[in-house]
């Protein structure tokens, strides 16, 4: 216990120290939100990866989907690396950096407002982002506190409050630069920790081959398969007992990152195109090790006994991974605690920073920007501008506290499993934002009306499904919302008025000559 406490104190002290060190670079809006758009490839890649993977993955998803799909759940991690990291960087990285810098966009709602020439779009997008990032944040709190309670024996409520306070401290002090620097430190811990934990867990089962043989000997539970069909050995097969259900999870957790404000925002802040190329490789390798490792580990969950049953008769999936780790040596448990702390605090920092900046810049202050070639409508002197910048940063810091407080209330009374919290959040956000953002980077023909239609589609299908009792699993519903957004935007754009041609041309001036 002394080792665990000392390591945790040192870890938390380093996080706060980085916040103090970075505070001088967080006095302007660009510095606080984007790190001055000068963050290098290593910091950006690790910031992307650590924001992607948190206790939601390690505790919630790895446990629940490892139990449902066995070793085939590893494909989720592979999908996260290939689709959620590699393809995301290749398709979005360069064009997001260039276009957002050209139109001076700082947030995703700001992008929608400027790209589609609609301040109302900007306001609605900011409200959607703020509302639906809350359940995701609550899921992260729940995951980190469940494991923290296992490692230290501290009541869940105290763990949640402690993590919220510490995350708020270093984000408020140092903004995005502090978050990115801490993400790099936390990412190193995650890489090292997941490898050690997998080796320790497999050792308990007699090694890799012995553990796989035990999994192959398990009969598939008919209650865990979509069609209710038992298949002996299914939990050790390549595609598992329910391939279609597995595909839905891969789509949600991989493609979803393309439309999440806290993920796409990483491309806004990277230094240049060469940094994007290096960041692509770093981010993909990071995702393959961390996400692949988490789901591979969770795939052996059935070898450690059946989890407790909740009052509603369902299995407590969030307790599966903690039950796998509770018998490990204290030194390994200490490493696990740091691993989950690292994963979760980085994600929390990214979420609260995204939410506060979105509300401040896109709802409270909605500066009308002029594109290249347009006439600037009035101006203010430098002293007034500097005062306004400082005021915006103060409001963002206040909203960070507000956002954390709301998320805490949900985390202290969680309505469902971690995986379902994330499914609702990702489904609504990516269902609304993914298609108009991606198509808006590449296709000049996207209309403003089609963006409204996609917002209604993504939020509507997620909320209606939730209100009627989730007849469609929230995970599958989220995947449907994301993929369905593309035909919605395309079809509505075909039959609605096009944007002003001159404005579209002004926006597209960001596009450089083709590279040789």
HUSULGI-V511273 format. One record per residue. N is the residue number from 0. RES is the residue in one small letter. PHI is phi in whole degrees, 0 to 359 (* if undefined). PSI is psi as a letter, one per 30 degrees, with the letter a starting at -180 (999 if undefined). D_CENTER is the distance of its C-alpha to the mean C-alpha in Angstrom with 2 decimals. Layout:
# HUSULGI-V511273
<<N,RES,PHI,PSI,D_CENTER> <N,RES,PHI,PSI,D_CENTER>>
This chain:
# HUSULGI-V511273
<<0,x,*,e,31.48> <1,x,298,e,32.72> <2,x,299,e,30.77> <3,x,298,e,27.50> <4,x,294,e,28.17> <5,x,298,e,29.23> <6,x,299,e,26.27> <7,x,293,e,23.86> <8,x,297,e,25.96> <9,x,299,e,26.05> <10,x,302,e,22.29> <11,x,294,e,21.76> <12,x,296,e,24.69> <13,x,297,e,23.26> <14,x,301,e,20.00> <15,x,293,e,22.23> <16,x,299,e,24.65> <17,x,297,e,22.12> <18,x,299,e,21.37> <19,x,295,e,25.14> <20,x,297,e,25.66> <21,x,268,f,23.25> <22,x,297,e,24.53> <23,x,292,f,27.11> <24,x,269,g,24.59> <25,x,245,g,22.81> <26,x,269,f,25.83> <27,x,250,l,25.08> <28,x,297,e,22.34> <29,x,299,e,21.52> <30,x,292,e,21.65> <31,x,288,e,19.52> <32,x,269,e,16.74> <33,x,237,g,17.01> <34,x,63,g,19.08> <35,x,72,g,21.96> <36,x,54,h,20.37> <37,x,225,h,21.80> <38,x,270,k,19.11> <39,x,287,l,20.16> <40,x,295,e,18.68> <41,x,294,e,18.21> <42,x,296,e,16.40> <43,x,293,e,14.17> <44,x,297,e,13.49> <45,x,290,e,12.80> <46,x,297,e,10.60> <47,x,296,e,8.48> <48,x,293,e,8.79> <49,x,288,f,8.53> <50,x,288,e,5.29> <51,x,290,e,4.18> <52,x,248,k,6.81> <53,x,222,a,8.07> <54,x,298,f,11.01> <55,x,302,e,9.43> <56,x,284,e,10.01> <57,x,294,e,13.10> <58,x,263,e,14.83> <59,x,284,d,13.80> <60,x,289,e,13.01> <61,x,300,e,15.32> <62,x,290,e,18.00> <63,x,293,e,18.08> <64,x,278,f,17.80> <65,x,297,e,19.89> <66,x,293,e,22.46> <67,x,284,e,22.49> <68,x,245,f,22.51> <69,x,66,b,23.83> <70,x,292,f,23.56> <71,x,293,f,22.46> <72,x,297,f,18.94> <73,x,301,f,18.73> <74,x,299,f,18.42> <75,x,297,e,14.87> <76,x,296,e,14.10> <77,x,296,e,16.40> <78,x,298,e,14.77> <79,x,300,e,11.34> <80,x,288,e,13.53> <81,x,281,e,15.79> <82,x,273,e,14.00> <83,x,285,f,10.34> <84,x,244,d,11.68> <85,x,302,e,15.45> <86,x,292,e,15.96> <87,x,299,e,13.09> <88,x,293,e,14.78> <89,x,292,e,18.18> <90,x,277,e,17.88> <91,x,258,e,15.83> <92,x,307,e,16.23> <93,x,294,e,19.92> <94,x,290,e,20.42> <95,x,296,e,17.53> <96,x,302,e,18.98> <97,x,290,e,22.50> <98,x,290,e,22.26> <99,x,293,e,20.21> <100,x,289,e,22.59> <101,x,295,e,25.53> <102,x,266,g,24.80> <103,x,58,h,23.60> <104,x,271,k,20.28> <105,x,249,f,17.97> <106,x,222,l,15.27> <107,x,293,e,14.26> <108,x,300,e,16.77> <109,x,298,e,19.23> <110,x,300,e,18.91> <111,x,298,e,19.79> <112,x,297,e,22.62> <113,x,278,e,24.15> <114,x,298,e,23.65> <115,x,252,g,25.09> <116,x,52,h,27.46> <117,x,212,j,26.57> <118,x,290,f,25.87> <119,x,293,e,25.52> <120,x,301,e,22.61> <121,x,298,e,20.99> <122,x,294,e,21.72> <123,x,296,e,20.54> <124,x,298,e,17.21> <125,x,293,e,16.71> <126,x,293,e,17.71> <127,x,300,e,15.40> <128,x,298,e,12.35> <129,x,296,e,13.79> <130,x,294,e,14.81> <131,x,269,f,11.89> <132,x,281,f,9.30> <133,x,295,e,11.96> <134,x,297,e,11.84> <135,x,296,e,8.19> <136,x,298,e,9.41> <137,x,298,e,12.56> <138,x,296,e,11.23> <139,x,294,e,9.93> <140,x,303,e,13.40> <141,x,297,e,15.15> <142,x,294,e,13.99> <143,x,294,e,14.85> <144,x,286,e,18.03> <145,x,299,e,19.23> <146,x,285,e,19.41> <147,x,296,e,20.72> <148,x,296,e,23.38> <149,x,295,e,24.37> <150,x,283,e,24.77> <151,x,242,f,26.63> <152,x,73,g,28.08> <153,x,272,k,26.85> <154,x,307,k,26.39> <155,x,308,e,22.91> <156,x,300,e,23.42> <157,x,293,e,24.29> <158,x,298,e,21.30> <159,x,300,e,18.90> <160,x,295,e,20.96> <161,x,299,e,21.31> <162,x,297,e,17.63> <163,x,297,e,17.14> <164,x,296,e,20.19> <165,x,294,e,19.49> <166,x,296,e,16.01> <167,x,300,e,17.68> <168,x,300,e,20.54> <169,x,282,f,19.07> <170,x,287,e,16.73> <171,x,297,e,19.75> <172,x,290,e,22.03> <173,x,249,f,20.42> <174,x,63,b,17.66> <175,x,293,e,15.45> <176,x,296,e,17.98> <177,x,296,e,18.02> <178,x,298,e,14.25> <179,x,294,e,14.48> <180,x,294,e,17.59> <181,x,294,e,16.31> <182,x,301,e,13.28> <183,x,296,e,16.08> <184,x,297,e,18.09> <185,x,294,e,15.41> <186,x,296,e,14.56> <187,x,299,e,18.30> <188,x,297,e,18.50> <189,x,296,e,15.79> <190,x,299,e,17.70> <191,x,292,e,20.98> <192,x,295,e,20.06> <193,x,293,e,18.75> <194,x,295,e,21.92> <195,x,296,e,24.21> <196,x,295,e,22.84> <197,x,299,e,23.23> <198,x,299,e,26.73> <199,x,293,e,27.66> <200,x,293,e,26.61> <201,x,295,e,28.43> <202,x,298,e,31.39> <203,x,298,e,31.77> <204,x,267,g,32.24> <205,x,92,g,34.75> <206,x,105,l,32.64> <207,x,297,e,30.55> <208,x,297,e,33.41> <209,x,295,e,34.59> <210,x,294,e,31.18> <211,x,295,e,30.81> <212,x,298,e,34.35> <213,x,295,e,33.64> <214,x,295,e,30.68> <215,x,294,f,32.98> <216,x,278,f,35.56> <217,x,279,k,33.42> <218,x,281,k,34.20> <219,x,288,k,31.38> <220,x,283,k,31.32> <221,x,299,f,32.10> <222,x,286,f,29.90> <223,x,263,f,26.79> <224,x,254,k,27.43> <225,x,297,e,26.92> <226,x,262,f,30.63> <227,x,70,g,32.04> <228,x,253,k,33.60> <229,x,281,k,34.14> <230,x,214,j,34.00> <231,x,300,k,35.17> <232,x,80,g,33.22> <233,x,296,f,30.26> <234,x,282,f,27.78> <235,x,246,g,28.81> <236,x,275,l,29.01> <237,x,296,e,26.98> <238,x,251,f,25.47> <239,x,73,a,25.90> <240,x,282,f,27.52> <241,x,217,i,25.29> <242,x,300,e,24.17> <243,x,290,e,23.26> <244,x,297,e,21.01> <245,x,297,e,19.36> <246,x,298,e,18.95> <247,x,299,e,17.16> <248,x,293,e,14.48> <249,x,300,e,14.26> <250,x,296,e,13.96> <251,x,300,e,11.31> <252,x,279,f,8.90> <253,x,258,e,10.15> <254,x,287,f,11.20> <255,x,301,e,8.49> <256,x,297,f,6.43> <257,x,294,f,9.84> <258,x,242,g,9.84> <259,x,264,k,6.82> <260,x,303,e,8.60> <261,x,288,f,6.52> <262,x,271,e,6.12> <263,x,297,e,9.68> <264,x,301,f,11.03> <265,x,295,e,11.28> <266,x,287,f,13.99> <267,x,295,e,15.88> <268,x,262,f,16.73> <269,x,290,l,17.85> <270,x,293,e,21.65> <271,x,205,a,23.13> <272,x,292,e,23.24> <273,x,295,e,24.48> <274,x,293,e,21.52> <275,x,295,e,19.25> <276,x,297,e,21.35> <277,x,292,e,21.10> <278,x,298,e,17.40> <279,x,300,e,17.03> <280,x,294,e,19.02> <281,x,299,e,17.49> <282,x,296,e,13.85> <283,x,293,e,15.18> <284,x,297,e,17.33> <285,x,302,e,14.74> <286,x,296,e,12.51> <287,x,297,e,15.81> <288,x,288,e,16.97> <289,x,286,e,14.07> <290,x,290,e,12.58> <291,x,301,e,16.15> <292,x,295,e,17.58> <293,x,299,e,15.54> <294,x,288,e,16.43> <295,x,298,e,19.89> <296,x,298,e,20.46> <297,x,298,f,19.49> <298,x,297,f,21.90> <299,x,264,g,24.78> <300,x,302,e,24.07> <301,x,292,f,27.19> <302,x,282,f,29.42> <303,x,249,g,28.85> <304,x,94,l,30.23> <305,x,278,k,29.20> <306,x,292,l,26.75> <307,x,300,l,28.24> <308,x,257,k,28.78> <309,x,283,l,27.49> <310,x,305,f,30.09> <311,x,277,g,29.02> <312,x,91,f,29.93> <313,x,269,l,26.52> <314,x,288,k,25.41> <315,x,277,i,23.20> <316,x,300,e,20.50> <317,x,291,f,18.54> <318,x,263,f,21.70> <319,x,294,e,22.00> <320,x,296,e,20.27> <321,x,303,e,21.92> <322,x,290,f,25.19> <323,x,287,f,24.89> <324,x,261,f,24.58> <325,x,295,f,27.06> <326,x,268,f,30.08> <327,x,285,l,28.97> <328,x,301,l,30.84> <329,x,302,e,29.94> <330,x,297,e,28.96> <331,x,290,e,26.35> <332,x,297,e,25.03> <333,x,299,e,24.82> <334,x,294,e,22.76> <335,x,298,e,20.43> <336,x,300,e,20.05> <337,x,294,e,19.23> <338,x,301,e,16.77> <339,x,288,e,14.80> <340,x,301,e,15.42> <341,x,299,e,14.09> <342,x,297,e,10.84> <343,x,279,e,10.34> <344,x,294,e,11.97> <345,x,293,e,9.99> <346,x,292,e,6.66> <347,x,301,e,9.18> <348,x,300,e,10.83> <349,x,295,e,8.26> <350,x,294,e,7.76> <351,x,290,e,11.54> <352,x,293,e,12.51> <353,x,296,e,10.89> <354,x,294,e,12.52> <355,x,292,e,15.77> <356,x,292,e,16.23> <357,x,296,e,15.73> <358,x,295,e,18.24> <359,x,289,e,20.60> <360,x,278,f,20.81> <361,x,249,f,20.51> <362,x,238,e,22.24> <363,x,280,e,24.54> <364,x,248,j,25.43> <365,x,236,i,25.51> <366,x,293,k,27.42> <367,x,277,j,29.04> <368,x,270,l,28.65> <369,x,257,k,31.32> <370,x,279,l,30.65> <371,x,305,k,32.98> <372,x,97,f,36.36> <373,x,267,l,35.97> <374,x,278,k,38.10> <375,x,288,k,36.43> <376,x,272,i,37.25> <377,x,77,l,38.54> <378,x,206,l,37.39> <379,x,234,l,37.37> <380,x,286,l,38.75> <381,x,299,e,36.77> <382,x,294,e,37.40> <383,x,294,e,36.12> <384,x,300,e,33.03> <385,x,295,e,32.27> <386,x,296,e,32.80> <387,x,296,e,30.39> <388,x,301,e,27.69> <389,x,297,e,28.23> <390,x,295,e,28.16> <391,x,299,e,24.78> <392,x,296,e,23.32> <393,x,298,e,25.06> <394,x,296,e,23.68> <395,x,300,e,20.07> <396,x,294,e,20.82> <397,x,294,e,22.42> <398,x,292,f,19.55> <399,x,301,e,17.18> <400,x,297,e,19.67> <401,x,297,e,19.89> <402,x,296,e,16.21> <403,x,297,e,16.11> <404,x,297,e,19.39> <405,x,296,e,18.32> <406,x,298,e,15.29> <407,x,298,e,17.87> <408,x,300,e,20.27> <409,x,289,e,18.03> <410,x,295,e,17.05> <411,x,285,f,20.80> <412,x,226,i,21.65> <413,x,296,k,18.84> <414,x,280,f,19.93> <415,x,199,a,18.62> <416,x,289,l,16.86> <417,x,304,e,13.34> <418,x,299,e,12.68> <419,x,287,e,14.27> <420,x,301,e,12.41> <421,x,291,e,9.07> <422,x,299,e,11.31> <423,x,296,e,12.76> <424,x,295,e,9.80> <425,x,294,e,8.23> <426,x,298,e,11.93> <427,x,290,e,13.14> <428,x,294,e,10.74> <429,x,289,e,10.67> <430,x,298,e,14.21> <431,x,278,e,15.41> <432,x,261,f,13.92> <433,x,303,e,13.52> <434,x,297,e,17.28> <435,x,294,f,18.73> <436,x,285,e,16.48> <437,x,296,e,17.15> <438,x,293,e,20.73> <439,x,292,f,21.29> <440,x,282,f,20.86> <441,x,244,f,23.48> <442,x,242,k,25.74> <443,x,287,f,28.06> <444,x,274,g,29.09> <445,x,294,k,26.09> <446,x,260,l,27.64> <447,x,298,e,26.52> <448,x,298,e,27.55> <449,x,292,e,25.29> <450,x,292,e,22.20> <451,x,302,e,23.51> <452,x,298,e,24.07> <453,x,288,e,20.54> <454,x,302,e,19.20> <455,x,296,e,21.77> <456,x,297,e,20.96> <457,x,296,e,17.21> <458,x,289,e,17.60> <459,x,299,e,21.05> <460,x,294,e,20.54> <461,x,291,e,17.66> <462,x,291,e,19.71> <463,x,299,e,23.01> <464,x,301,e,21.88> <465,x,291,e,20.76> <466,x,292,e,24.05> <467,x,267,g,26.27> <468,x,94,g,25.01> <469,x,56,h,22.43> <470,x,298,e,25.08> <471,x,260,k,22.34> <472,x,310,k,19.84> <473,x,307,e,16.59> <474,x,293,e,14.84> <475,x,292,e,17.54> <476,x,298,e,17.69> <477,x,298,e,14.11> <478,x,296,e,15.09> <479,x,296,e,18.32> <480,x,298,e,16.87> <481,x,294,e,14.85> <482,x,294,e,17.85> <483,x,294,f,20.40> <484,x,297,e,19.23> <485,x,293,e,20.85> <486,x,295,e,24.34> <487,x,298,e,24.11> <488,x,296,e,23.63> <489,x,295,e,26.23> <490,x,293,e,28.82> <491,x,294,e,28.68> <492,x,295,f,28.90> <493,x,290,f,32.04> <494,x,239,g,33.86> <495,x,237,l,32.87> <496,x,302,k,34.23> <497,x,285,l,32.88> <498,x,290,l,31.70> <499,x,304,k,34.32> <500,x,298,e,35.13> <501,x,296,e,35.82> <502,x,294,e,32.48> <503,x,300,e,30.64> <504,x,296,e,32.78> <505,x,296,e,31.95> <506,x,295,e,28.19> <507,x,280,g,28.81> <508,x,292,f,30.78> <509,x,292,f,27.70> <510,x,290,j,28.26> <511,x,284,l,30.22> <512,x,296,k,32.98> <513,x,305,k,32.05> <514,x,286,k,31.70> <515,x,278,999,34.72>>
